[in-house]
């Protein structure tokens, strides 16, 4: 089974981004996934795309949330993904 990747688009001095990262790290204790953090300020294109939305979370390339990241929503997405893989 392929490892799930959660991508967190973030930037420095972003309290919502810090909360989102903490939430994802907490979920990572119970769910097996790789967390990839990308600073949108590393690219003009990323800054233009996500500047007003951050933090933005993708699960295996599919947007799963932005702004205030809800732990239960992300957990439900991970649960659905796992159920689909096992069916």
PDB file of N, CA, C and O in Angstrom, chain B, residues numbered from 101:
ATOM      1  N   UNK B 101       0.846  -1.177   0.000  1.00  0.00           N
ATOM      2  CA  UNK B 101       0.000   0.000   0.000  1.00  0.00           C
ATOM      3  C   UNK B 101       0.893   1.242   0.000  1.00  0.00           C
ATOM      4  O   UNK B 101       1.870   1.319   0.745  1.00  0.00           O
ATOM      5  N   UNK B 102       0.547   2.197  -0.834  1.00  0.00           N
ATOM      6  CA  UNK B 102       1.349   3.413  -0.966  1.00  0.00           C
ATOM      7  C   UNK B 102       1.123   4.343   0.228  1.00  0.00           C
ATOM      8  O   UNK B 102       0.007   4.476   0.732  1.00  0.00           O
ATOM      9  N   UNK B 103       2.193   4.971   0.658  1.00  0.00           N
ATOM     10  CA  UNK B 103       2.153   5.907   1.786  1.00  0.00           C
ATOM     11  C   UNK B 103       1.330   7.143   1.429  1.00  0.00           C
ATOM     12  O   UNK B 103       1.524   7.729   0.364  1.00  0.00           O
ATOM     13  N   UNK B 104       0.418   7.541   2.305  1.00  0.00           N
ATOM     14  CA  UNK B 104      -0.356   8.762   2.135  1.00  0.00           C
ATOM     15  C   UNK B 104       0.542   9.957   2.402  1.00  0.00           C
ATOM     16  O   UNK B 104       1.343   9.945   3.338  1.00  0.00           O
ATOM     17  N   UNK B 105       0.409  10.984   1.583  1.00  0.00           N
ATOM     18  CA  UNK B 105       1.159  12.224   1.778  1.00  0.00           C
ATOM     19  C   UNK B 105       0.191  13.362   2.029  1.00  0.00           C
ATOM     20  O   UNK B 105      -0.728  13.602   1.246  1.00  0.00           O
ATOM     21  N   UNK B 106       0.412  14.056   3.129  1.00  0.00           N
ATOM     22  CA  UNK B 106      -0.346  15.275   3.416  1.00  0.00           C
ATOM     23  C   UNK B 106       0.598  16.442   3.181  1.00  0.00           C
ATOM     24  O   UNK B 106       1.687  16.503   3.751  1.00  0.00           O
ATOM     25  N   UNK B 107       0.167  17.358   2.339  1.00  0.00           N
ATOM     26  CA  UNK B 107       0.955  18.544   2.019  1.00  0.00           C
ATOM     27  C   UNK B 107       0.312  19.740   2.698  1.00  0.00           C
ATOM     28  O   UNK B 107      -0.889  19.978   2.567  1.00  0.00           O
ATOM     29  N   UNK B 108       1.134  20.492   3.429  1.00  0.00           N
ATOM     30  CA  UNK B 108       0.686  21.692   4.126  1.00  0.00           C
ATOM     31  C   UNK B 108       1.369  22.893   3.502  1.00  0.00           C
ATOM     32  O   UNK B 108       2.585  23.051   3.607  1.00  0.00           O
ATOM     33  N   UNK B 109       0.581  23.739   2.852  1.00  0.00           N
ATOM     34  CA  UNK B 109       1.102  24.995   2.305  1.00  0.00           C
ATOM     35  C   UNK B 109       0.998  26.036   3.401  1.00  0.00           C
ATOM     36  O   UNK B 109      -0.070  26.241   3.978  1.00  0.00           O
ATOM     37  N   UNK B 110       2.103  26.687   3.681  1.00  0.00           N
ATOM     38  CA  UNK B 110       2.218  27.565   4.838  1.00  0.00           C
ATOM     39  C   UNK B 110       3.122  28.744   4.527  1.00  0.00           C
ATOM     40  O   UNK B 110       3.619  28.877   3.409  1.00  0.00           O
ATOM     41  N   UNK B 111       3.330  29.592   5.512  1.00  0.00           N
ATOM     42  CA  UNK B 111       4.333  30.654   5.424  1.00  0.00           C
ATOM     43  C   UNK B 111       4.738  31.030   6.842  1.00  0.00           C
ATOM     44  O   UNK B 111       4.058  30.699   7.813  1.00  0.00           O
ATOM     45  N   UNK B 112       5.866  31.731   6.935  1.00  0.00           N
ATOM     46  CA  UNK B 112       6.364  32.177   8.238  1.00  0.00           C
ATOM     47  C   UNK B 112       5.403  33.192   8.838  1.00  0.00           C
ATOM     48  O   UNK B 112       4.666  33.865   8.118  1.00  0.00           O
ATOM     49  N   UNK B 113       5.416  33.296  10.154  1.00  0.00           N
ATOM     50  CA  UNK B 113       4.585  34.258  10.893  1.00  0.00           C
ATOM     51  C   UNK B 113       3.108  34.103  10.562  1.00  0.00           C
ATOM     52  O   UNK B 113       2.414  35.081  10.285  1.00  0.00           O
ATOM     53  N   UNK B 114       2.641  32.865  10.595  1.00  0.00           N
ATOM     54  CA  UNK B 114       1.242  32.556  10.297  1.00  0.00           C
ATOM     55  C   UNK B 114       0.693  31.685  11.433  1.00  0.00           C
ATOM     56  O   UNK B 114       0.893  30.470  11.431  1.00  0.00           O
ATOM     57  N   UNK B 115       0.008  32.294  12.394  1.00  0.00           N
ATOM     58  CA  UNK B 115      -0.512  31.516  13.528  1.00  0.00           C
ATOM     59  C   UNK B 115      -1.458  30.386  13.116  1.00  0.00           C
ATOM     60  O   UNK B 115      -1.427  29.311  13.715  1.00  0.00           O
ATOM     61  N   UNK B 116      -2.297  30.612  12.104  1.00  0.00           N
ATOM     62  CA  UNK B 116      -3.178  29.532  11.643  1.00  0.00           C
ATOM     63  C   UNK B 116      -2.376  28.375  11.065  1.00  0.00           C
ATOM     64  O   UNK B 116      -2.754  27.213  11.212  1.00  0.00           O
ATOM     65  N   UNK B 117      -1.264  28.702  10.406  1.00  0.00           N
ATOM     66  CA  UNK B 117      -0.389  27.654   9.851  1.00  0.00           C
ATOM     67  C   UNK B 117       0.227  26.827  10.976  1.00  0.00           C
ATOM     68  O   UNK B 117       0.309  25.602  10.884  1.00  0.00           O
ATOM     69  N   UNK B 118       0.659  27.504  12.035  1.00  0.00           N
ATOM     70  CA  UNK B 118       1.233  26.794  13.181  1.00  0.00           C
ATOM     71  C   UNK B 118       0.210  25.859  13.812  1.00  0.00           C
ATOM     72  O   UNK B 118       0.538  24.728  14.171  1.00  0.00           O
ATOM     73  N   UNK B 119      -1.031  26.328  13.949  1.00  0.00           N
ATOM     74  CA  UNK B 119      -2.096  25.478  14.500  1.00  0.00           C
ATOM     75  C   UNK B 119      -2.381  24.293  13.588  1.00  0.00           C
ATOM     76  O   UNK B 119      -2.581  23.174  14.061  1.00  0.00           O
ATOM     77  N   UNK B 120      -2.400  24.538  12.288  1.00  0.00           N
ATOM     78  CA  UNK B 120      -2.649  23.457  11.330  1.00  0.00           C
ATOM     79  C   UNK B 120      -1.555  22.397  11.426  1.00  0.00           C
ATOM     80  O   UNK B 120      -1.839  21.199  11.420  1.00  0.00           O
ATOM     81  N   UNK B 121      -0.308  22.844  11.514  1.00  0.00           N
ATOM     82  CA  UNK B 121       0.803  21.893  11.618  1.00  0.00           C
ATOM     83  C   UNK B 121       0.690  21.076  12.901  1.00  0.00           C
ATOM     84  O   UNK B 121       0.890  19.861  12.883  1.00  0.00           O
ATOM     85  N   UNK B 122       0.369  21.736  14.014  1.00  0.00           N
ATOM     86  CA  UNK B 122       0.189  21.015  15.276  1.00  0.00           C
ATOM     87  C   UNK B 122      -0.924  19.971  15.161  1.00  0.00           C
ATOM     88  O   UNK B 122      -0.790  18.852  15.658  1.00  0.00           O
ATOM     89  N   UNK B 123      -2.010  20.343  14.509  1.00  0.00           N
ATOM     90  CA  UNK B 123      -3.131  19.423  14.305  1.00  0.00           C
ATOM     91  C   UNK B 123      -2.694  18.209  13.488  1.00  0.00           C
ATOM     92  O   UNK B 123      -3.018  17.071  13.827  1.00  0.00           O
ATOM     93  N   UNK B 124      -1.959  18.464  12.413  1.00  0.00           N
ATOM     94  CA  UNK B 124      -1.500  17.362  11.554  1.00  0.00           C
ATOM     95  C   UNK B 124      -0.505  16.466  12.276  1.00  0.00           C
ATOM     96  O   UNK B 124      -0.545  15.245  12.122  1.00  0.00           O
ATOM     97  N   UNK B 125       0.383  17.057  13.057  1.00  0.00           N
ATOM     98  CA  UNK B 125       1.343  16.248  13.824  1.00  0.00           C
ATOM     99  C   UNK B 125       0.618  15.391  14.860  1.00  0.00           C
ATOM    100  O   UNK B 125       1.010  14.252  15.116  1.00  0.00           O
ATOM    101  N   UNK B 126      -0.432  15.937  15.449  1.00  0.00           N
ATOM    102  CA  UNK B 126      -1.239  15.166  16.397  1.00  0.00           C
ATOM    103  C   UNK B 126      -1.913  13.984  15.691  1.00  0.00           C
ATOM    104  O   UNK B 126      -1.913  12.866  16.207  1.00  0.00           O
ATOM    105  N   UNK B 127      -2.481  14.233  14.522  1.00  0.00           N
ATOM    106  CA  UNK B 127      -3.114  13.158  13.751  1.00  0.00           C
ATOM    107  C   UNK B 127      -2.108  12.109  13.306  1.00  0.00           C
ATOM    108  O   UNK B 127      -2.443  10.931  13.177  1.00  0.00           O
ATOM    109  N   UNK B 128      -0.881  12.537  13.072  1.00  0.00           N
ATOM    110  CA  UNK B 128       0.161  11.626  12.591  1.00  0.00           C
ATOM    111  C   UNK B 128       0.528  10.568  13.638  1.00  0.00           C
ATOM    112  O   UNK B 128       1.137   9.551  13.308  1.00  0.00           O
ATOM    113  N   UNK B 129       0.163  10.806  14.878  1.00  0.00           N
ATOM    114  CA  UNK B 129       0.399   9.793  15.917  1.00  0.00           C
ATOM    115  C   UNK B 129      -0.486   8.567  15.704  1.00  0.00           C
ATOM    116  O   UNK B 129      -0.095   7.444  16.024  1.00  0.00           O
ATOM    117  N   UNK B 130      -1.688   8.797  15.156  1.00  0.00           N
ATOM    118  CA  UNK B 130      -2.652   7.709  14.970  1.00  0.00           C
ATOM    119  C   UNK B 130      -2.787   7.244  13.524  1.00  0.00           C
ATOM    120  O   UNK B 130      -3.260   6.137  13.265  1.00  0.00           O
ATOM    121  N   UNK B 131      -2.371   8.087  12.586  1.00  0.00           N
ATOM    122  CA  UNK B 131      -2.508   7.781  11.165  1.00  0.00           C
ATOM    123  C   UNK B 131      -1.136   7.789  10.518  1.00  0.00           C
ATOM    124  O   UNK B 131      -0.307   8.654  10.801  1.00  0.00           O
ATOM    125  N   UNK B 132      -0.908   6.824   9.653  1.00  0.00           N
ATOM    126  CA  UNK B 132       0.387   6.697   8.991  1.00  0.00           C
ATOM    127  C   UNK B 132       0.393   7.536   7.712  1.00  0.00           C
ATOM    128  O   UNK B 132      -0.177   7.135   6.697  1.00  0.00           O
ATOM    129  N   UNK B 133       1.039   8.700   7.768  1.00  0.00           N
ATOM    130  CA  UNK B 133       1.189   9.544   6.586  1.00  0.00           C
ATOM    131  C   UNK B 133       2.483  10.333   6.670  1.00  0.00           C
ATOM    132  O   UNK B 133       3.046  10.529   7.748  1.00  0.00           O
ATOM    133  N   UNK B 134       2.939  10.779   5.516  1.00  0.00           N
ATOM    134  CA  UNK B 134       4.100  11.649   5.424  1.00  0.00           C
ATOM    135  C   UNK B 134       3.599  13.075   5.350  1.00  0.00           C
ATOM    136  O   UNK B 134       2.720  13.387   4.548  1.00  0.00           O
ATOM    137  N   UNK B 135       4.154  13.945   6.184  1.00  0.00           N
ATOM    138  CA  UNK B 135       3.776  15.353   6.176  1.00  0.00           C
ATOM    139  C   UNK B 135       4.827  16.142   5.417  1.00  0.00           C
ATOM    140  O   UNK B 135       6.005  16.147   5.774  1.00  0.00           O
ATOM    141  N   UNK B 136       4.378  16.808   4.364  1.00  0.00           N
ATOM    142  CA  UNK B 136       5.256  17.642   3.541  1.00  0.00           C
ATOM    143  C   UNK B 136       4.818  19.088   3.752  1.00  0.00           C
ATOM    144  O   UNK B 136       3.665  19.438   3.498  1.00  0.00           O
ATOM    145  N   UNK B 137       5.736  19.920   4.217  1.00  0.00           N
ATOM    146  CA  UNK B 137       5.427  21.324   4.466  1.00  0.00           C
ATOM    147  C   UNK B 137       6.088  22.183   3.393  1.00  0.00           C
ATOM    148  O   UNK B 137       7.290  22.071   3.152  1.00  0.00           O
ATOM    149  N   UNK B 138       5.301  23.036   2.756  1.00  0.00           N
ATOM    150  CA  UNK B 138       5.821  23.889   1.684  1.00  0.00           C
ATOM    151  C   UNK B 138       5.541  25.347   2.031  1.00  0.00           C
ATOM    152  O   UNK B 138       4.395  25.740   2.248  1.00  0.00           O
ATOM    153  N   UNK B 139       6.611  26.141   2.080  1.00  0.00           N
ATOM    154  CA  UNK B 139       6.495  27.581   2.330  1.00  0.00           C
ATOM    155  C   UNK B 139       6.125  28.257   1.013  1.00  0.00           C
ATOM    156  O   UNK B 139       6.897  28.223   0.055  1.00  0.00           O
ATOM    157  N   UNK B 140       4.943  28.872   0.966  1.00  0.00           N
ATOM    158  CA  UNK B 140       4.479  29.468  -0.293  1.00  0.00           C
ATOM    159  C   UNK B 140       5.349  30.640  -0.726  1.00  0.00           C
ATOM    160  O   UNK B 140       5.334  31.026  -1.895  1.00  0.00           O
ATOM    161  N   UNK B 141       6.106  31.209   0.208  1.00  0.00           N
ATOM    162  CA  UNK B 141       6.969  32.337  -0.139  1.00  0.00           C
ATOM    163  C   UNK B 141       8.209  31.905  -0.915  1.00  0.00           C
ATOM    164  O   UNK B 141       9.009  32.739  -1.339  1.00  0.00           O
ATOM    165  N   UNK B 142       8.359  30.585  -1.097  1.00  0.00           N
ATOM    166  CA  UNK B 142       9.487  30.074  -1.882  1.00  0.00           C
ATOM    167  C   UNK B 142       9.225  30.210  -3.380  1.00  0.00           C
ATOM    168  O   UNK B 142      10.120  29.981  -4.194  1.00  0.00           O
ATOM    169  N   UNK B 143       7.994  30.584  -3.743  1.00  0.00           N
ATOM    170  CA  UNK B 143       7.627  30.665  -5.155  1.00  0.00           C
ATOM    171  C   UNK B 143       6.559  31.741  -5.354  1.00  0.00           C
ATOM    172  O   UNK B 143       5.569  31.794  -4.624  1.00  0.00           O
ATOM    173  N   UNK B 144       6.776  32.586  -6.343  1.00  0.00           N
ATOM    174  CA  UNK B 144       5.765  33.602  -6.663  1.00  0.00           C
ATOM    175  C   UNK B 144       4.446  32.945  -7.072  1.00  0.00           C
ATOM    176  O   UNK B 144       3.371  33.435  -6.725  1.00  0.00           O
ATOM    177  N   UNK B 145       4.530  31.845  -7.804  1.00  0.00           N
ATOM    178  CA  UNK B 145       3.323  31.145  -8.240  1.00  0.00           C
ATOM    179  C   UNK B 145       2.524  30.616  -7.047  1.00  0.00           C
ATOM    180  O   UNK B 145       1.301  30.742  -7.006  1.00  0.00           O
ATOM    181  N   UNK B 146       3.231  30.023  -6.076  1.00  0.00           N
ATOM    182  CA  UNK B 146       2.544  29.512  -4.886  1.00  0.00           C
ATOM    183  C   UNK B 146       1.941  30.647  -4.069  1.00  0.00           C
ATOM    184  O   UNK B 146       0.830  30.527  -3.554  1.00  0.00           O
ATOM    185  N   UNK B 147       2.678  31.748  -3.954  1.00  0.00           N
ATOM    186  CA  UNK B 147       2.168  32.906  -3.210  1.00  0.00           C
ATOM    187  C   UNK B 147       0.901  33.440  -3.871  1.00  0.00           C
ATOM    188  O   UNK B 147      -0.062  33.791  -3.188  1.00  0.00           O
ATOM    189  N   UNK B 148       0.904  33.498  -5.191  1.00  0.00           N
ATOM    190  CA  UNK B 148      -0.276  33.976  -5.916  1.00  0.00           C
ATOM    191  C   UNK B 148      -1.448  33.006  -5.753  1.00  0.00           C
ATOM    192  O   UNK B 148      -2.591  33.430  -5.585  1.00  0.00           O
ATOM    193  N   UNK B 149      -1.162  31.713  -5.802  1.00  0.00           N
ATOM    194  CA  UNK B 149      -2.213  30.708  -5.743  1.00  0.00           C
ATOM    195  C   UNK B 149      -2.821  30.578  -4.344  1.00  0.00           C
ATOM    196  O   UNK B 149      -4.039  30.453  -4.209  1.00  0.00           O
ATOM    197  N   UNK B 150      -1.977  30.609  -3.300  1.00  0.00           N
ATOM    198  CA  UNK B 150      -2.447  30.293  -1.952  1.00  0.00           C
ATOM    199  C   UNK B 150      -2.361  31.457  -0.957  1.00  0.00           C
ATOM    200  O   UNK B 150      -2.733  31.296   0.205  1.00  0.00           O
ATOM    201  N   UNK B 151      -1.885  32.610  -1.389  1.00  0.00           N
ATOM    202  CA  UNK B 151      -1.616  33.717  -0.476  1.00  0.00           C
ATOM    203  C   UNK B 151      -2.727  34.071   0.483  1.00  0.00           C
ATOM    204  O   UNK B 151      -2.461  34.342   1.654  1.00  0.00           O
ATOM    205  N   UNK B 152      -3.963  34.076   0.023  1.00  0.00           N
ATOM    206  CA  UNK B 152      -5.081  34.464   0.877  1.00  0.00           C
ATOM    207  C   UNK B 152      -5.768  33.270   1.534  1.00  0.00           C
ATOM    208  O   UNK B 152      -6.685  33.448   2.336  1.00  0.00           O
ATOM    209  N   UNK B 153      -5.334  32.062   1.203  1.00  0.00           N
ATOM    210  CA  UNK B 153      -6.018  30.860   1.688  1.00  0.00           C
ATOM    211  C   UNK B 153      -5.273  30.135   2.811  1.00  0.00           C
ATOM    212  O   UNK B 153      -5.874  29.327   3.519  1.00  0.00           O
ATOM    213  N   UNK B 154      -4.005  30.402   2.983  1.00  0.00           N
ATOM    214  CA  UNK B 154      -3.197  29.568   3.867  1.00  0.00           C
ATOM    215  C   UNK B 154      -3.706  29.570   5.298  1.00  0.00           C
ATOM    216  O   UNK B 154      -4.294  30.548   5.759  1.00  0.00           O
ATOM    217  N   UNK B 155      -3.476  28.474   5.989  1.00  0.00           N
ATOM    218  CA  UNK B 155      -2.863  27.239   5.517  1.00  0.00           C
ATOM    219  C   UNK B 155      -3.805  26.462   4.590  1.00  0.00           C
ATOM    220  O   UNK B 155      -5.028  26.558   4.692  1.00  0.00           O
ATOM    221  N   UNK B 156      -3.201  25.701   3.695  1.00  0.00           N
ATOM    222  CA  UNK B 156      -3.951  24.837   2.793  1.00  0.00           C
ATOM    223  C   UNK B 156      -3.409  23.417   2.958  1.00  0.00           C
ATOM    224  O   UNK B 156      -2.197  23.202   2.979  1.00  0.00           O
ATOM    225  N   UNK B 157      -4.321  22.458   3.075  1.00  0.00           N
ATOM    226  CA  UNK B 157      -3.939  21.060   3.266  1.00  0.00           C
ATOM    227  C   UNK B 157      -4.435  20.236   2.087  1.00  0.00           C
ATOM    228  O   UNK B 157      -5.596  20.324   1.689  1.00  0.00           O
ATOM    229  N   UNK B 158      -3.530  19.436   1.539  1.00  0.00           N
ATOM    230  CA  UNK B 158      -3.865  18.472   0.490  1.00  0.00           C
ATOM    231  C   UNK B 158      -3.551  17.077   1.011  1.00  0.00           C
ATOM    232  O   UNK B 158      -2.548  16.870   1.693  1.00  0.00           O
ATOM    233  N   UNK B 159      -4.414  16.128   0.685  1.00  0.00           N
ATOM    234  CA  UNK B 159      -4.156  14.719   0.983  1.00  0.00           C
ATOM    235  C   UNK B 159      -3.995  14.017  -0.349  1.00  0.00           C
ATOM    236  O   UNK B 159      -4.945  13.901  -1.124  1.00  0.00           O
ATOM    237  N   UNK B 160      -2.792  13.551  -0.606  1.00  0.00           N
ATOM    238  CA  UNK B 160      -2.463  12.890  -1.878  1.00  0.00           C
ATOM    239  C   UNK B 160      -2.932  13.701  -3.080  1.00  0.00           C
ATOM    240  O   UNK B 160      -3.523  13.161  -4.016  1.00  0.00           O
ATOM    241  N   UNK B 161      -2.662  15.003  -3.042  1.00  0.00           N
ATOM    242  CA  UNK B 161      -2.943  15.867  -4.176  1.00  0.00           C
ATOM    243  C   UNK B 161      -4.359  16.394  -4.270  1.00  0.00           C
ATOM    244  O   UNK B 161      -4.690  17.100  -5.222  1.00  0.00           O
ATOM    245  N   UNK B 162      -5.207  16.066  -3.301  1.00  0.00           N
ATOM    246  CA  UNK B 162      -6.592  16.527  -3.299  1.00  0.00           C
ATOM    247  C   UNK B 162      -6.781  17.501  -2.133  1.00  0.00           C
ATOM    248  O   UNK B 162      -6.469  17.178  -0.986  1.00  0.00           O
ATOM    249  N   UNK B 163      -7.297  18.698  -2.442  1.00  0.00           N
ATOM    250  CA  UNK B 163      -7.480  19.691  -1.383  1.00  0.00           C
ATOM    251  C   UNK B 163      -8.428  19.153  -0.317  1.00  0.00           C
ATOM    252  O   UNK B 163      -9.515  18.660  -0.620  1.00  0.00           O
ATOM    253  N   UNK B 164      -7.988  19.261   0.948  1.00  0.00           N
ATOM    254  CA  UNK B 164      -8.779  18.742   2.065  1.00  0.00           C
ATOM    255  C   UNK B 164      -9.210  19.843   3.022  1.00  0.00           C
ATOM    256  O   UNK B 164     -10.029  19.603   3.908  1.00  0.00           O
ATOM    257  N   UNK B 165      -8.672  21.041   2.858  1.00  0.00           N
ATOM    258  CA  UNK B 165      -9.068  22.134   3.734  1.00  0.00           C
ATOM    259  C   UNK B 165      -8.145  23.319   3.589  1.00  0.00           C
ATOM    260  O   UNK B 165      -7.023  23.202   3.097  1.00  0.00           O
ATOM    261  N   UNK B 166      -8.648  24.485   4.036  1.00  0.00           N
ATOM    262  CA  UNK B 166      -7.819  25.687   4.062  1.00  0.00           C
ATOM    263  C   UNK B 166      -8.349  26.619   5.140  1.00  0.00           C
ATOM    264  O   UNK B 166      -9.485  26.490   5.596  1.00  0.00           O
ATOM    265  N   UNK B 167      -7.500  27.559   5.538  1.00  0.00           N
ATOM    266  CA  UNK B 167      -7.885  28.476   6.619  1.00  0.00           C
ATOM    267  C   UNK B 167      -7.797  27.762   7.950  1.00  0.00           C
ATOM    268  O   UNK B 167      -6.739  27.250   8.316  1.00  0.00           O
ATOM    269  N   UNK B 168      -8.894  27.722   8.671  1.00  0.00           N
ATOM    270  CA  UNK B 168      -8.928  26.992   9.938  1.00  0.00           C
ATOM    271  C   UNK B 168      -9.062  25.502   9.617  1.00  0.00           C
ATOM    272  O   UNK B 168     -10.074  25.058   9.076  1.00  0.00           O
ATOM    273  N   UNK B 169      -8.025  24.744   9.960  1.00  0.00           N
ATOM    274  CA  UNK B 169      -7.999  23.314   9.655  1.00  0.00           C
ATOM    275  C   UNK B 169      -8.633  22.537  10.801  1.00  0.00           C
ATOM    276  O   UNK B 169      -8.185  22.613  11.945  1.00  0.00           O
ATOM    277  N   UNK B 170      -9.682  21.788  10.474  1.00  0.00           N
ATOM    278  CA  UNK B 170     -10.431  21.034  11.471  1.00  0.00           C
ATOM    279  C   UNK B 170      -9.892  19.603  11.551  1.00  0.00           C
ATOM    280  O   UNK B 170      -9.888  18.867  10.564  1.00  0.00           O
ATOM    281  N   UNK B 171      -9.445  19.236  12.732  1.00  0.00           N
ATOM    282  CA  UNK B 171      -8.849  17.908  12.937  1.00  0.00           C
ATOM    283  C   UNK B 171      -9.823  16.794  12.557  1.00  0.00           C
ATOM    284  O   UNK B 171      -9.418  15.790  11.970  1.00  0.00           O
ATOM    285  N   UNK B 172     -11.087  16.964  12.883  1.00  0.00           N
ATOM    286  CA  UNK B 172     -12.072  15.910  12.615  1.00  0.00           C
ATOM    287  C   UNK B 172     -12.337  15.765  11.121  1.00  0.00           C
ATOM    288  O   UNK B 172     -12.542  14.653  10.633  1.00  0.00           O
ATOM    289  N   UNK B 173     -12.336  16.872  10.399  1.00  0.00           N
ATOM    290  CA  UNK B 173     -12.500  16.799   8.940  1.00  0.00           C
ATOM    291  C   UNK B 173     -11.339  16.043   8.295  1.00  0.00           C
ATOM    292  O   UNK B 173     -11.545  15.191   7.431  1.00  0.00           O
ATOM    293  N   UNK B 174     -10.123  16.364   8.722  1.00  0.00           N
ATOM    294  CA  UNK B 174      -8.940  15.685   8.156  1.00  0.00           C
ATOM    295  C   UNK B 174      -8.966  14.205   8.537  1.00  0.00           C
ATOM    296  O   UNK B 174      -8.676  13.342   7.708  1.00  0.00           O
ATOM    297  N   UNK B 175      -9.311  13.915   9.784  1.00  0.00           N
ATOM    298  CA  UNK B 175      -9.383  12.516  10.222  1.00  0.00           C
ATOM    299  C   UNK B 175     -10.423  11.758   9.395  1.00  0.00           C
ATOM    300  O   UNK B 175     -10.181  10.621   8.989  1.00  0.00           O
ATOM    301  N   UNK B 176     -11.576  12.380   9.144  1.00  0.00           N
ATOM    302  CA  UNK B 176     -12.610  11.734   8.327  1.00  0.00           C
ATOM    303  C   UNK B 176     -12.111  11.482   6.906  1.00  0.00           C
ATOM    304  O   UNK B 176     -12.383  10.428   6.330  1.00  0.00           O
ATOM    305  N   UNK B 177     -11.388  12.436   6.346  1.00  0.00           N
ATOM    306  CA  UNK B 177     -10.817  12.241   4.996  1.00  0.00           C
ATOM    307  C   UNK B 177      -9.844  11.071   4.983  1.00  0.00           C
ATOM    308  O   UNK B 177      -9.854  10.261   4.056  1.00  0.00           O
ATOM    309  N   UNK B 178      -9.003  10.980   6.013  1.00  0.00           N
ATOM    310  CA  UNK B 178      -8.047   9.871   6.099  1.00  0.00           C
ATOM    311  C   UNK B 178      -8.786   8.542   6.258  1.00  0.00           C
ATOM    312  O   UNK B 178      -8.409   7.538   5.654  1.00  0.00           O
ATOM    313  N   UNK B 179      -9.831   8.546   7.067  1.00  0.00           N
ATOM    314  CA  UNK B 179     -10.627   7.335   7.273  1.00  0.00           C
ATOM    315  C   UNK B 179     -11.288   6.897   5.961  1.00  0.00           C
ATOM    316  O   UNK B 179     -11.276   5.714   5.621  1.00  0.00           O
ATOM    317  N   UNK B 180     -11.866   7.860   5.224  1.00  0.00           N
ATOM    318  CA  UNK B 180     -12.480   7.545   3.929  1.00  0.00           C
ATOM    319  C   UNK B 180     -11.457   6.984   2.946  1.00  0.00           C
ATOM    320  O   UNK B 180     -11.736   6.029   2.220  1.00  0.00           O
ATOM    321  N   UNK B 181     -10.280   7.583   2.932  1.00  0.00           N
ATOM    322  CA  UNK B 181      -9.221   7.115   2.027  1.00  0.00           C
ATOM    323  C   UNK B 181      -8.839   5.681   2.374  1.00  0.00           C
ATOM    324  O   UNK B 181      -8.694   4.842   1.485  1.00  0.00           O
ATOM    325  N   UNK B 182      -8.677   5.401   3.652  1.00  0.00           N
ATOM    326  CA  UNK B 182      -8.312   4.052   4.086  1.00  0.00           C
ATOM    327  C   UNK B 182      -9.423   3.057   3.732  1.00  0.00           C
ATOM    328  O   UNK B 182      -9.139   1.950   3.274  1.00  0.00           O
ATOM    329  N   UNK B 183     -10.677   3.443   3.940  1.00  0.00           N
ATOM    330  CA  UNK B 183     -11.803   2.564   3.626  1.00  0.00           C
ATOM    331  C   UNK B 183     -11.865   2.278   2.125  1.00  0.00           C
ATOM    332  O   UNK B 183     -12.154   1.151   1.722  1.00  0.00           O
ATOM    333  N   UNK B 184     -11.600   3.276   1.307  1.00  0.00           N
ATOM    334  CA  UNK B 184     -11.615   3.073  -0.144  1.00  0.00           C
ATOM    335  C   UNK B 184     -10.509   2.152  -0.593  1.00  0.00           C
ATOM    336  O   UNK B 184     -10.685   1.376  -1.533  1.00  0.00           O
ATOM    337  N   UNK B 185      -9.354   2.231   0.079  1.00  0.00           N
ATOM    338  CA  UNK B 185      -8.241   1.354  -0.271  1.00  0.00           C
ATOM    339  C   UNK B 185      -8.510  -0.084   0.114  1.00  0.00           C
ATOM    340  O   UNK B 185      -8.036  -1.008  -0.547  1.00  0.00           O
ATOM    341  N   UNK B 186      -9.277  -0.278   1.191  1.00  0.00           N
ATOM    342  CA  UNK B 186      -9.557  -1.625   1.679  1.00  0.00           C
ATOM    343  C   UNK B 186     -10.782  -2.269   1.030  1.00  0.00           C
ATOM    344  O   UNK B 186     -11.071  -3.440   1.274  1.00  0.00           O
ATOM    345  N   UNK B 187     -11.498  -1.511   0.209  1.00  0.00           N
ATOM    346  CA  UNK B 187     -12.716  -2.089  -0.409  1.00  0.00           C
ATOM    347  C   UNK B 187     -12.423  -2.687  -1.764  1.00  0.00           C
ATOM    348  O   UNK B 187     -13.327  -3.210  -2.416  1.00  0.00           O
TER     349      UNK B 187
END
